[in-house]
Amino acid sequence: MIVFTPLKDILSMAHVVLNSRTLRLRVFPRPKGKPARAKRENTTLALFDPPSDDSADGPGDKLAEKVAALCLLNRTNAEILSRAPQLGLRDWWLTAGSLMATVWNLRSGRAANQGIREYDLAYFTEDSSQEAEEEVRRAAARLFASLDVTVTVRNQARTHLWYAETFGVGYPPLTSASEGLLREPANAATVGMKCSGADFFDVYAPLGIGDVWDMVARPNRVLPLAKTYEEMTLRWQARWPRLVIYPWVDEQEKNKQKQ
């Protein structure tokens, strides 16, 4: 699949230009369509081949384009996406915290970066040692030093080592950075974005991207994180009053539990 709409103008508004060529957006999971052409060399791991010129846009592609366009209006998102390939990581994502917050800010009439002080970069390498992660963090600290924000960098290969102590829930060892996104407690938080190669953005949205655009918090019950979800959505509601929040347990489930 493909979204061919040029993003150069959007990037210029964000004060960062990745290169002079037209950028194209790729969304995963990819809708069924015509075969893609041969894969080109990427600086970071791509989820699928570059799209072919005769692929048709679908509703999901167009919505992803809108979301990505808003995300790039936050200059810090755009800068991180532009610089992150320099870390030399093949499997990484700028995760949904700063992405959905940017979209929700703009759709609420606020500045794109309002209230966003932390940006999360999730990556995966098979070296799960703390020393290796610290080395990546030091490199990231140098790379993003000029940005007036905190860029938190975590190796998803290590998450199972600390997650239970922090959240009181067991966590399986992961095999990719995208698996970590799938375990976020809200569907809107399972989205990732990265620049893969010189002329593509990849958007990862395994549970869809509609909740980000529509300002909806819906539980992702892959892990028993009801308390975490409740606390998180209370903070979100205070920041974005128009946010629609679905409870972790709906009324029908409550009635079943009482029986």
C-alpha positions in Angstrom: 0.0 0.0 0.0 1.0 3.6 -0.4 0.2 7.1 0.4 1.7 9.2 -2.3 0.8 12.7 -0.9 4.1 14.6 -0.6 5.0 15.4 3.0 7.8 17.9 2.1 5.6 20.9 3.0 4.6 19.4 6.3 8.2 18.7 7.2 9.2 22.3 6.3 6.5 23.6 8.7 8.2 21.3 11.3 11.6 22.9 10.5 13.2 19.7 9.4 13.8 18.3 6.0 15.0 14.7 5.7 16.0 15.1 2.1 14.9 16.7 -1.1 12.9 13.8 -2.3 9.2 13.3 -1.8 8.5 11.2 1.3 6.1 8.4 1.2 4.2 6.8 4.1 3.9 3.1 4.7 1.4 1.6 7.1 1.6 -1.8 8.9 -0.4 -4.0 8.9 -0.6 -3.4 5.1 -4.0 -3.8 3.5 -4.2 -6.4 0.7 -3.3 -4.9 -2.6 -1.1 -5.2 -5.6 2.4 -6.7 -5.1 5.2 -4.3 -4.1 8.3 -3.8 -6.2 11.7 -5.1 -5.2 13.0 -4.1 -1.8 15.5 -1.3 -1.5 18.3 -0.9 1.0 17.1 0.7 4.3 19.1 2.2 7.1 16.6 0.7 9.6 14.5 -2.4 9.5 11.5 -2.1 7.3 8.4 -4.1 8.0 7.6 -4.7 4.3 8.8 -3.7 0.8 8.5 -0.2 -0.6 5.1 0.2 -2.2 4.6 0.1 -5.9 3.6 3.2 -7.9 0.3 1.7 -9.0 -1.0 0.8 -5.5 -4.3 2.4 -4.5 -5.0 4.4 -1.4 -7.4 2.9 1.1 -9.3 4.6 3.9 -6.8 3.3 6.5 -3.9 4.6 4.4 -5.5 8.1 4.2 -6.2 8.2 7.9 -2.7 7.2 8.7 -1.5 10.0 6.4 -3.5 12.5 8.4 -2.2 11.2 11.7 1.4 11.2 10.5 1.0 14.7 9.1 -0.1 16.0 12.4 2.6 14.1 14.3 5.2 15.8 12.1 3.9 19.3 13.0 5.5 18.7 16.4 9.1 19.8 15.6 10.5 17.5 18.2 8.8 14.4 16.8 10.2 15.3 13.4 13.7 15.9 14.7 13.8 12.6 16.6 12.5 10.7 13.6 15.2 12.4 11.4 18.1 11.8 13.8 17.3 8.3 15.2 18.7 6.3 12.3 22.1 7.6 13.3 22.0 5.4 16.4 22.5 2.4 14.0 19.6 0.4 15.4 17.7 -1.8 12.9 14.5 -2.2 15.0 13.2 0.9 16.6 10.0 3.0 17.0 9.1 6.5 18.2 6.2 5.3 20.3 2.7 6.6 20.7 3.1 8.8 23.8 4.3 11.8 21.9 2.5 10.8 18.7 -1.0 10.6 20.1 -0.4 13.6 22.4 0.6 15.7 19.4 -2.6 14.7 17.5 -4.8 15.2 20.5 -3.2 18.6 21.2 -3.8 19.8 17.6 -7.4 18.4 17.5 -8.1 20.3 20.7 -6.8 23.6 19.4 -3.5 23.6 21.3 0.1 23.8 20.2 1.4 20.6 18.8 4.0 20.1 21.6 2.0 21.5 24.5 2.7 19.5 27.7 4.9 16.9 26.1 8.1 16.7 28.0 9.1 13.1 27.4 9.5 11.2 24.1 9.9 7.5 24.1 12.1 5.6 21.7 11.7 1.8 21.9 14.2 -0.5 20.2 15.2 -4.1 20.2 18.6 -5.8 20.1 19.4 -9.3 21.1 22.1 -8.0 23.4 19.9 -7.6 26.5 22.7 -6.6 28.8 22.4 -3.4 30.9 25.8 -2.3 29.6 24.6 -2.4 26.0 21.5 -0.5 26.8 23.5 2.2 28.7 25.8 2.5 25.7 22.7 3.2 23.4 21.4 5.7 26.0 24.6 7.6 26.1 24.7 7.8 22.3 21.0 9.0 22.3 21.8 11.6 24.9 24.5 13.0 22.7 22.3 12.8 19.5 19.3 14.5 21.1 21.2 16.9 23.4 20.0 20.0 21.5 16.3 19.1 22.1 14.8 20.7 25.2 13.0 17.5 26.1 13.7 14.1 27.7 14.1 11.3 25.2 13.7 8.0 27.0 15.4 5.1 25.2 14.6 1.5 26.2 15.7 -1.9 24.8 12.5 -4.1 24.6 14.7 -7.2 25.0 15.1 -6.1 28.7 11.4 -5.3 29.5 10.6 -8.7 31.1 13.5 -8.2 33.6 11.9 -5.2 35.3 8.2 -5.1 34.3 6.8 -7.4 37.1 8.5 -5.3 39.8 7.1 -2.1 38.4 3.6 -3.1 37.4 3.0 -6.3 39.4 2.3 -8.3 36.2 4.4 -11.0 34.5 5.8 -10.1 31.1 7.1 -12.5 28.4 10.5 -12.0 26.7 10.0 -10.2 23.4 11.6 -10.8 20.0 11.0 -7.3 18.5 10.3 -3.7 19.4 6.8 -3.9 17.9 5.8 -6.6 20.3 6.3 -4.2 23.1 3.9 -1.7 21.5 1.2 -4.4 21.3 1.2 -4.7 25.1 0.4 -1.1 25.9 -2.9 -0.9 28.0 -4.7 1.4 25.5 -5.3 0.8 21.8 -4.2 4.4 21.0 -0.9 3.8 22.6 0.0 0.8 20.4 1.1 3.1 17.5 4.7 3.6 16.4 6.4 5.7 13.8 9.9 5.7 12.3 11.9 6.8 9.3 13.2 3.8 7.5 15.5 4.6 4.6 15.9 8.0 3.0 12.4 8.5 1.7 9.9 6.5 3.8 8.0 6.8 7.1 6.7 3.5 8.5 3.6 3.7 10.7 2.9 0.7 12.9 -0.7 0.5 13.9 -1.6 -3.2 14.7 -4.9 -2.3 16.4 -5.8 0.5 14.0 -5.1 4.2 14.1 -8.7 5.4 14.4 -8.6 5.9 18.2 -5.7 8.3 17.8 -7.5 10.4 15.3 -10.9 10.2 17.0 -9.5 11.0 20.5 -10.6 7.7 22.0 -9.1 5.7 24.9 -10.1 2.1 24.6 -8.6 -0.7 26.7 -6.2 -3.2 25.3 -6.6 -6.2 27.6 -3.6 -8.2 26.4 -2.2 -7.8 30.0 -4.2 -7.4 33.2 -3.4 -3.7 33.6 -6.8 -2.3 34.7 -5.3 -0.1 37.5 -2.6 1.3 35.2 -5.2 2.0 32.5 -7.5 3.8 34.9 -4.7 6.0 36.3 -3.4 6.7 32.8 -6.8 7.6 31.4 -7.6 9.9 34.4 -4.4 11.9 33.5 -5.4 11.9 29.9 -8.9 13.2 30.7 -7.5 16.1 32.7 -5.3 17.1 29.7 -7.9 16.5 27.0 -11.4 16.9 28.4 -13.1 15.9 25.1 -11.3 12.5 25.1 -13.8 9.6 25.0 -12.8 6.9 27.5 -14.0 3.4 27.5 -13.8 1.6 30.9 -11.6 -1.4 31.4 -14.7 -3.4 32.4 -17.9 -2.5 30.7 -21.4 -2.8 32.3 -22.1 -6.1 30.6 -18.9 -7.6 32.0 -19.7 -6.3 35.4 -23.1 -8.0 35.4 -21.5 -11.3 34.3 -19.1 -11.1 37.2 -21.9 -10.5 39.7 -23.8 -13.6 38.5 
